Amino acid sequence: MNTRDLFAIEPEDDLLHPHSDDPYWNESTYIPILIPDDGIGGGVYFHHRPNMRLTAGGPHFWDGTGDDIYSCLHWDWNTTQAMAPDSQMYEFVLDNSLRVQTLELQKTYRITYDRAGCELDLIWEAVLEPIGLRHVGGKANPTFEGFIPDAAGGGLSTGHYDHAGRIRGSVTVENHTYQVDCFSMRDHSWGPRRLIPIRIGYSWAIASPGHMFHAPSRSHVPIDEDPVAGTTEQIGGGFYLRDGLLAELVSGTRQIVERDGRGRPIREVIDAIDTHDRRLHAEGVNEVMMKWTAHTDWFDWYGTTRWEFDGVTAWGETHDFYPFRVQRRFHSALIAAEAPR
């Protein structure tokens, strides 16, 4: 299945891109690692900032026993590591032992790590071609307008894509080795990274190489008025693959229909329409969650999600991102609601 004519992503987009002298030029990737049969979620995240000569990156894993960076199974998101002069986007070694190797550009990658009792030896393989978010339908994607901006002049490439794959291998954490064989939706973004105060969701599921969805969403409530709970977010991008037909999502909604007393998104519902007028209805339950704070000033409830859609059950993820000040306000409201009256 060839998607490049529609989405304009090339193998060379998995190399570091020509960049301006902006110190915040950023090239980042997130690679989910799900072990749902053992109730474990996790992933590897890294970004290169060549003008700072810095690479931040490392793995993180959690289960139901701890959802903070200091109480989860393992957290080594190290933000102050030197970027070696010969580093490529997917060809580097960090001081914390994270190593990423390109076996075939935009097809196959190896990820290894061995530190503080955690070991990884994993192979990520593509099951679909990458799907670009930068100019879906010939225009900038409205869901992430301002978050993933078009480059301002100079012909610089500023973009993002999502890429469905499968990850296999082993993860050792807390003296137990787990065999990994799961689908994984990696992403890659490039361009100046100055996070703006918006609230977004990032939801996906893969049932098979020919059946999946990715439905990013965004709240349009003013950030200082956003109650977080009881809102409906708008879907303005992403994709839906079913019966061999891949199409972009052109409209839809995401609703968190249940949160617990800590504000965690327990259940969510997605209803969306693609360019062929097919309707996607997906219901997700977050089985294990973690508070992910990899970005300065951004809070994320990050969940390993069991999805039901089109009569099948599939694993994927949910991310519920918003600025710290929104989380503080929401957290305070939850405390006030529980206080004796």
C-alpha positions in Angstrom: 0.0 0.0 0.0 1.6 3.3 -1.1 0.6 6.4 0.9 3.4 8.7 -0.1 1.5 10.5 -2.9 -1.1 11.5 -0.3 1.0 12.2 2.7 4.4 13.3 1.3 6.8 11.6 3.7 10.0 10.1 2.4 12.7 7.8 3.8 15.0 10.7 4.2 12.6 12.2 6.7 14.1 9.7 9.2 17.4 11.5 9.0 18.1 14.8 10.8 16.7 17.6 8.7 18.4 20.8 7.5 17.7 23.3 10.3 17.9 27.0 11.2 20.1 28.4 13.9 17.1 28.5 16.3 18.4 27.0 19.6 15.0 25.3 20.1 15.2 23.3 16.8 14.0 19.9 17.9 13.9 16.4 16.3 11.9 14.0 18.5 10.5 10.4 18.5 8.3 8.5 20.8 8.3 4.6 20.5 5.6 2.9 22.6 6.4 -0.5 24.3 3.3 -2.2 25.5 3.2 -5.4 27.6 -0.5 -5.6 28.2 -0.7 -9.3 29.3 1.4 -8.3 32.2 -0.3 -5.0 32.9 2.8 -3.0 31.9 3.0 0.1 29.8 6.1 2.0 28.6 8.2 3.4 25.9 11.3 5.1 24.8 11.3 8.8 24.0 14.2 11.0 22.8 14.8 14.3 21.1 17.9 15.9 19.5 18.6 19.6 19.8 21.6 20.0 17.5 22.1 23.7 18.1 22.3 23.0 21.9 24.5 19.9 21.2 22.0 18.0 23.4 20.1 14.8 23.2 17.4 14.0 25.9 16.2 10.5 26.1 15.6 7.2 27.8 13.0 4.5 28.7 10.2 4.5 31.1 7.9 1.6 32.4 5.0 1.4 34.8 2.3 -0.9 36.1 -0.5 -0.4 38.7 1.9 -0.1 41.6 3.2 3.4 41.0 2.3 6.2 38.5 4.9 8.9 39.3 8.3 9.2 37.8 9.8 8.2 41.2 7.4 5.3 41.9 7.0 3.6 38.5 8.9 0.5 37.5 11.7 2.4 35.8 12.3 6.0 34.7 15.4 7.3 33.0 14.3 10.3 30.9 17.6 12.1 31.1 17.4 15.6 29.7 21.1 16.7 29.9 23.1 14.3 27.7 25.6 15.4 25.1 24.7 14.9 21.4 27.7 13.2 19.8 28.9 15.0 16.6 28.2 11.9 14.5 24.7 11.3 15.8 21.9 10.7 13.3 18.2 10.7 14.1 18.1 7.0 14.6 21.8 6.2 15.0 23.3 7.2 18.3 24.4 6.1 21.8 23.7 8.2 24.9 25.5 8.3 28.2 22.7 6.5 30.0 23.3 3.5 27.6 20.3 4.1 25.3 21.4 3.0 21.8 19.3 3.3 18.7 20.4 1.7 15.4 19.0 2.0 11.9 18.8 -1.4 10.3 16.8 -0.2 7.3 15.8 3.4 7.0 12.1 4.0 7.9 11.6 0.2 8.1 13.6 -1.4 10.9 15.3 -0.1 14.1 17.0 -1.7 17.0 16.8 -0.3 20.5 19.0 -1.4 23.4 19.6 -0.2 26.9 21.2 -1.5 30.1 21.2 0.6 33.3 20.0 0.5 36.9 18.5 -2.9 36.6 16.6 -2.3 33.4 17.6 -3.9 30.1 16.1 -3.6 26.6 16.8 -5.5 23.4 14.1 -4.7 20.9 13.4 -4.5 17.2 10.8 -2.1 15.8 9.5 -3.0 12.3 7.1 -0.9 10.2 3.8 -2.5 9.2 2.6 0.6 7.2 4.2 3.5 5.5 4.4 6.7 7.6 1.5 9.1 7.6 2.3 12.8 7.6 0.5 15.3 9.8 2.2 18.4 8.4 0.1 18.9 5.3 -2.8 16.5 5.5 -5.3 17.2 2.8 -3.0 19.9 1.4 -3.2 22.2 4.4 -1.7 22.5 7.9 -3.4 20.1 10.3 -5.8 22.1 12.5 -5.6 19.9 15.5 -2.0 20.9 16.1 -2.0 24.4 14.7 0.6 26.3 16.6 2.0 23.2 18.2 3.6 21.8 15.0 3.9 25.1 13.0 4.7 25.5 9.4 8.2 26.9 8.9 8.4 30.6 8.5 10.3 31.2 5.3 13.6 29.8 4.2 12.1 26.6 2.8 12.8 24.7 6.1 11.0 21.5 6.6 8.8 21.5 9.7 6.6 18.5 10.2 5.4 15.4 12.0 4.3 11.9 11.0 3.0 8.8 12.7 4.2 5.4 11.8 2.5 2.1 12.7 4.8 -0.8 13.5 5.4 -3.9 15.6 8.0 -4.1 18.3 9.5 -7.4 19.5 12.2 -8.5 21.9 12.7 -8.4 25.6 12.5 -6.0 28.6 14.0 -6.7 31.9 12.9 -4.6 34.9 12.9 -5.4 38.6 14.6 -8.7 38.1 11.9 -10.1 35.7 12.3 -10.5 31.9 9.2 -9.9 29.8 8.9 -11.0 26.2 7.5 -8.1 24.0 5.4 -8.6 20.9 3.1 -5.7 20.4 2.0 -3.1 17.8 3.6 0.3 18.3 2.7 3.7 16.8 6.0 5.7 16.7 6.1 9.4 15.8 8.7 11.8 14.5 8.5 15.6 14.7 11.0 18.2 13.6 11.1 22.0 13.8 11.4 24.7 16.4 9.8 23.4 19.6 8.2 26.0 21.8 5.2 24.5 23.4 2.1 26.6 23.5 -0.6 26.3 26.2 -3.2 24.0 24.6 -4.8 20.8 25.7 -4.6 17.9 23.3 -5.3 14.2 23.2 -3.4 11.5 21.4 -5.3 8.3 20.9 -4.5 5.3 18.7 -5.1 1.5 18.4 -3.8 -1.2 16.0 -5.8 -4.4 15.6 -3.7 -5.7 12.7 -1.5 -4.3 9.9 -4.7 -3.6 7.9 -6.9 -2.3 10.7 -6.1 0.7 12.9 -6.8 4.3 13.7 -5.0 7.3 15.0 -7.2 10.2 16.3 -5.4 13.2 17.7 -7.7 15.8 19.3 -7.7 19.3 20.7 -9.7 21.3 23.2 -10.8 24.7 21.9 -11.9 26.0 25.3 -9.7 29.0 26.4 -6.9 27.4 28.5 -7.6 29.6 31.6 -11.3 28.5 31.5 -10.9 24.9 30.6 -12.5 22.6 33.3 -10.8 19.5 31.8 -13.7 17.3 33.0 -16.9 17.0 31.1 -15.6 18.5 27.9 -15.6 17.4 24.2 -12.5 17.7 22.2 -12.4 18.1 18.4 -10.7 15.6 16.0 -9.3 17.3 13.0 -6.8 14.9 11.6 -5.3 11.4 12.0 -6.3 8.4 10.0 -8.5 5.3 9.7 -7.4 2.0 8.0 -10.0 -0.7 7.4 -10.6 -3.3 4.7 -7.5 -2.1 2.9 -8.7 1.5 2.6 -6.6 4.2 4.3 -8.2 7.6 4.7 -7.7 10.7 6.8 -10.2 11.6 9.6 -11.8 14.9 8.7 -14.0 15.5 11.7 -15.1 14.0 15.0 -15.0 14.2 18.7 -13.3 12.6 21.7 -14.9 12.5 25.1 -13.5 11.3 28.4 -16.7 9.8 29.7 -15.2 8.6 33.1 -12.5 10.0 35.3 -11.7 8.8 38.8 -11.2 10.9 41.9 -7.7 11.7 40.9 -8.7 13.0 37.5 -7.4 10.0 35.6 -9.1 9.4 32.3 -10.6 5.9 32.8 -12.9 5.6 29.8 -13.1 7.6 26.5 -15.2 7.5 23.4 -14.1 8.6 19.9 -16.6 9.2 17.1 -15.1 10.4 13.8 -15.7 10.5 10.0 -13.1 9.9 7.3 -12.9 11.2 3.8 -14.9 8.3 2.5 -17.7 9.1 4.9 -16.9 6.0 7.0 -17.7 6.3 10.6 -15.3 5.3 13.3 -16.7 4.6 16.8 -14.1 3.5 19.3 -14.4 3.0 23.1 -11.2 2.8 25.2 -10.5 1.8 28.8 -7.1 2.8 30.3 -5.8 -0.3 32.1 -2.6 1.3 33.5 -1.6 4.9 33.6 1.3 7.1 34.5 1.9 10.8 35.1 4.3 11.7 32.3 6.2 15.0 32.6 8.8 14.7 29.9 8.0 18.2 28.5 8.6 21.3 30.6 5.3 22.7 31.7 3.2 19.9 30.2 1.4 17.3 32.3 0.2 14.0 30.7 -2.0 11.2 31.9 -0.4 8.5 29.7 -2.4 5.3 29.4 -2.1 1.8 28.0 -5.6 1.4 26.5 -7.8 -1.5 25.6 -9.9 -0.3 22.6 -13.1 -1.7 21.1 -13.9 -0.7 17.6 -15.4 -2.3 14.5 -16.2 -5.4 16.5 -12.6 -6.1 17.6 -10.5 -5.6 20.7 -7.1 -4.0 20.2 -4.4 -2.4 22.3 -3.1 1.2 21.9 -2.7 4.3 24.0 -4.3 7.5 25.3 -2.4 10.7 26.1 -4.2 13.5 27.9 -1.8 16.5 27.7 -2.3 20.0 29.2 -0.2 22.7 30.9 0.8 22.4 34.5 -1.3 25.4 35.5 -4.4 23.6 34.2 -3.5 20.4 36.1 -3.1 22.5 39.3 -6.5 24.1 38.8 -8.1 20.7 38.0 -6.3 19.1 40.9 -7.5 21.8 43.3 -11.1 21.4 42.1 -10.9 17.6 42.7 -9.6 18.2 46.3 -12.4 20.7 47.0 -15.0 18.3 45.7 -13.8 15.6 48.2 -13.6 18.0 51.2 -16.2 17.5 54.0 -19.1 20.0 53.7 
